[in-house]
């Protein structure tokens, strides 16, 4: 089995999602920057989005690889609203009490 590694966390999270209909909503990092949380919104019918929470991990060479994901349910909120006020993080949220940080250039 080969492991897919990617240059940025968002690409690792998006590795098996349909590219034309998948949108990055938020990216957050654990302190130290070795683990990232990426929230994706996948266009769905009826109009709306299916939310997909992903955790990705940094490889030894600095690239990123998928780790785990869980569905976050459906929403009718528009992309701009989701990006301005993302839903609460569920996957690995504060499991050790340490907050996840948004990158300086977050969406």
C-alpha positions in Angstrom: 0.0 0.0 0.0 1.4 3.4 -0.9 0.8 6.5 1.2 -0.3 9.7 -0.5 1.6 12.7 0.8 0.7 16.3 -0.1 2.4 19.7 0.2 -0.3 21.4 2.3 -2.9 20.2 4.8 -5.8 21.2 2.7 -4.7 18.9 -0.2 -4.2 16.0 2.2 -7.7 16.5 3.5 -9.1 16.8 0.0 -7.2 13.7 -1.3 -10.2 11.6 -2.2 -12.9 14.2 -2.5 -14.3 15.4 -5.9 -12.2 18.5 -6.6 -14.8 20.5 -8.5 -17.3 20.5 -5.7 -15.2 20.5 -2.6 -14.4 23.7 -0.7 -12.0 24.4 2.2 -13.9 26.1 5.0 -11.3 26.2 7.9 -7.9 25.0 8.7 -6.5 24.8 12.3 -3.3 23.5 13.7 -2.4 21.9 17.0 0.5 23.7 18.8 3.7 22.5 17.2 2.1 22.4 13.7 2.4 18.6 13.3 -1.3 18.0 13.1 -4.0 20.0 11.3 -7.8 20.0 11.3 -9.4 20.8 7.9 -13.1 21.4 7.5 -14.4 20.7 4.0 -17.8 21.5 2.4 -18.9 19.3 -0.4 -21.7 20.6 -2.7 -24.9 18.5 -2.3 -28.4 18.2 -3.7 -30.8 19.7 -2.7 -28.7 22.9 -2.7 -26.4 22.9 0.3 -23.2 21.3 1.6 -22.1 18.1 3.3 -19.5 19.0 5.9 -16.4 16.7 6.3 -14.0 17.1 9.2 -10.5 15.9 8.6 -7.3 15.5 10.7 -4.1 15.3 8.7 -0.5 14.7 10.0 2.9 16.1 8.9 5.3 13.4 7.6 9.0 13.4 8.4 9.8 15.1 5.1 7.4 18.0 5.9 4.6 16.9 3.6 1.1 16.1 4.9 -0.8 12.9 4.9 -4.5 12.0 5.6 -5.1 10.6 9.1 -8.8 10.5 9.9 -12.1 12.0 9.0 -15.7 12.1 10.0 -18.9 13.5 8.4 -20.3 16.6 10.0 -23.7 16.5 8.5 -25.6 18.6 5.9 -26.1 22.4 6.0 -27.9 24.9 3.8 -25.6 27.8 4.8 -23.7 29.5 2.0 -19.9 29.2 1.7 -19.2 32.8 2.7 -21.2 32.3 5.9 -19.5 28.9 6.7 -16.1 30.5 6.2 -16.9 33.6 8.3 -18.4 31.5 11.1 -17.4 27.8 10.8 -19.4 25.2 12.8 -17.8 24.0 16.0 -15.0 21.5 15.5 -16.0 18.0 16.6 -13.2 15.7 15.4 -10.5 15.7 18.1 -11.8 19.0 19.5 -9.8 19.7 22.7 -9.3 16.0 23.4 -6.3 17.1 25.5 -7.5 20.6 26.4 -5.2 22.4 24.0 -6.9 24.7 21.5 -6.3 24.4 17.8 -4.9 27.6 16.1 -6.0 29.1 12.8 -3.1 29.9 10.4 -2.3 33.6 9.9 -3.7 33.4 6.3 -6.8 31.5 7.1 -9.8 31.7 4.8 
